[in-house]
Amino acid sequence: MRFTSEQRLDDGVLEREFTLGEIPGILWTPVSASAPVPLILLGHPPLGLRKMYPRLVARARHCAAEGFAAATIELPGSGDRPRWAAAEQARADLRRAMEAGEPVSDEIIDALVLPLVDKAVPESQAALDALLSLPEIGGPVGYSGGVISIGIRLAVVEPRIVAAGLFAGSFVPRTMFEEARQVTIPLHVLLQWDDEGNDRQAALDLFDAFGSKEKTLHANMGGHTGVPQFAGEDAAGFFARHLR
């Protein structure tokens, strides 16, 4: 891991950009912390860190206010990373189906999501290796948001992640439902009831499939971008219970 820039935000948060090999990332830590702090790995959709930065830094500020570090890395094929031909084709197929008002086939969903999960999860684990080696970060680790299938796979294969906050609202391949049954860590799942791009029933079926003994579904009225402020406060309380 190599840090490439550093700035102190106005609310006592230290923001450092880094590269992990060729993967860009950002780490936010509370300046006031006197001991190693827990870490929340922030997921995001494959739109690029630059585009997602306003939302990510807002989430990171909330993490720091709770005494947690937060970090994120660029997804494969997104942002400034090299284009990924298979992903570009899958996205084009998805757009074509949605613009035509056609059902999105399992083949399109598999091509769009499964290769991304296969690439992104090992990169997230490598990022955890590097981040947890820093003296200011001591664990435990939570995972928050992003492509829900990435969160599912991480919850299954990464023992350092002890709790996850997942955002229902992205396409989920059928094979991920079987993986969801293997998830046992505490879950806090956010669902926007009127999300125009989300299959509500599929989101409910996925929640039912999770094998966790502690799992909570927070469903709120409104579309994809209409998440109420108190939903973030509820998520903060979830992580405070499990990371402290």
N, C-alpha and C positions, 0 to 999 in steps of 0.2 A: 504494500500500500504506500502510495506517495501523495502527500498533501500538496496541492497546487495553489491554493488561495485560502485566505482567512479573513473574516470580518466579525466584529462584535455587533450584534443587533441591539436595538435600543431597549430591549426588555431583559437584558442580561443573558442572552443566548449567544454562544460562540458557534459560528457557522464556518465549516471548513469543507472545501471541495477537495476531492481526491481522485486518483485513478488506481484501479486494481488491475494491473496488466493494461489492457486497452479499454477497460470498462470504467466510465465516469461514475462518480457517486458524490453524495453530500452527507456530511455528519453534522448534527447539531447537538451541543451539550450545554447544560446549565452551568454558567460561570461560577455560581455560588456554591456548587457542590464541593464538599470537603472530603468525600470518600467516593470510591468507585460506585457508579450508578447502574441501575438496570437499563436495558436497551430495548427499544421498539423498532423493528424493521418495518418501514413504511412501503407498502405496495402501491402500485398505480397502474392505470391502463397504458397500453403501448402507444402513447401519443408523444413521448419525448419529455425529458426532464425540464427543458426550457419552457415548454407549454404548460406543464403541470406544476411548475415551481410555486406560483402563488398559493395553490391549495396545499402543496406539500409543506411549505414553510409555515403556514397557518397551523397545520396539524402538529408540526415539530414544536412550535411555540407552546401549544397545549401540553405536549409531552414534557417539555422542560419545566413548565409551571408545576407539574406533578413530581418533578425531581428525576425525570428519566431522560436519557439520551435517545435520539432518533436518527436513523440513517436510511438512505435509499440508494439504489443503483439503477443505472439505465438498463432497460430491457433489451434483449437481442433484437437487432433489426430496427431499433427505434432511435430517435434523436440524432446524435452525431455518429452513431455506430454504423458500420457498413450495412447497406441494404441487403435484405434477405429475400431472394427471388420467390421462394415457396410461400413465404408469409405475404408478400405483396400480391401474389396470385390469389391466395385465400381471401385476403381483404377485398380484392376486386370482385371475386365471386360472391362474397357476402353482400357487397353494395349492390351488385346487379340483381340479386334475388330480392333484396329489400325494396329497391326502387321499382321492381316489377310487381311488388305485392305478393310475391310467392313465399311459401314456407321455406325456412332455412333448413336445408337437408342435414342429416347426420354427417354426411361426407364433408360438407363445407365446414361444419363445426369442428370435426376431428382435425381437418387440415389446418384450421385456423388456430386451434388451442393446443393440441397435444404436442406438436414439435416445440412450441413456445415453452410449455411446462418442462419438457425434457431438457431444454437448454438453460432456462432461467433458474431452475431450482439448484443445480450444482453451483451456478454462479453466486446465488444467494448464500449458499453454505460456505463458499470460499470467502465471501465478504464477512460472514460471521467469524470465521477463523481470524481474519485480520483485525476486525473491530474489537473482538474480545481479548486480543493480545495487547490492546492499549491500556495503560495504567488507570485511566479515568473511567473505564467501563468494566463492570464486574459481573454483569448478569443479575438475575435471570433475563431471558429474552421473550418478548412478545412479538407477534406478527399482526399487522393491521392493514386491511384494505387491499385494493388492487384486484388483479384477475383472480377470481375465487378459486379456480382450479390450481393455480400456483400455491395459494394458501393451503388447499387440501393436501397437495403432495408434500409441502413442507411440514405440515402438521403430522404426517405419517412417518416421514423419513428423518426428521431433524429433532433429536431428543433435547437439544438445548432450548427449543421453543416450548414454553410451558403454558401458554394461553394465546388465543387468536381471536381477533375481531375481524369478521369477514363481511364484505359488501355483496349482497345478492344483486345481480343486475348484469352479469355477463353470461355468454353462452357456455354451457357445461356439457362436455361429451358424456355419452352414456357410461363409458368405462370409468369415469371419475366418481360415479355413484357408488361403485364397488369400493373404490379407495376411501370414500367418505365413511363407509361402515367401519374402516380401520382407525378412524380418528378417535382418540380417547381424551385429549386435553380439553380443558374448559373452553367454550365457544360463546361469543357474543355476535349474533348475526343481525345485520341491519337490512331491512327490506323496505323500499319505497313502493307502496301498494299500487300506485298508478304509473309506475315506471314504463314509459312508452316502448322501451327497447328490451324489456324483461318479460320472460314467460313466468307469470306469477305462480302458476301451478307447479312448474318445474322447480322454482325456488323453494316452494313449500315441500315438495317431494325430497329435494336435496337435504333440507333441514331435518326431515324425518329420518333420512338415511344415516345421518351422522351418529357414530357410535358413542359419543361422549355422554357420560352420566350427567354432567353439568353443561347444559346448552340453553341459551336464551335467544328467542326471536323477538326483535323490536321492529314492528311494522308500523309505518307512519303513512298517512295520506299524502299524496303529492307525487310529482314526477321525479325523474332521475336527479335533477339539480335542486329539488325542493326539500332537502334534508333539514329538519328543524335543528336549531342550535342545541336544544336540550338533548338531542340524540348523541351529540358529541360529548356532552357532559356525562351521559349514561355510560358511554364507552370508556371515558376516563376513569370512572368509578370501577368499572370491570377490571381494567389493568391495574389500578391501585390495589385492588384486593389480591391480585395474583402475582404481582411483580415485587411487592414490598415484603 
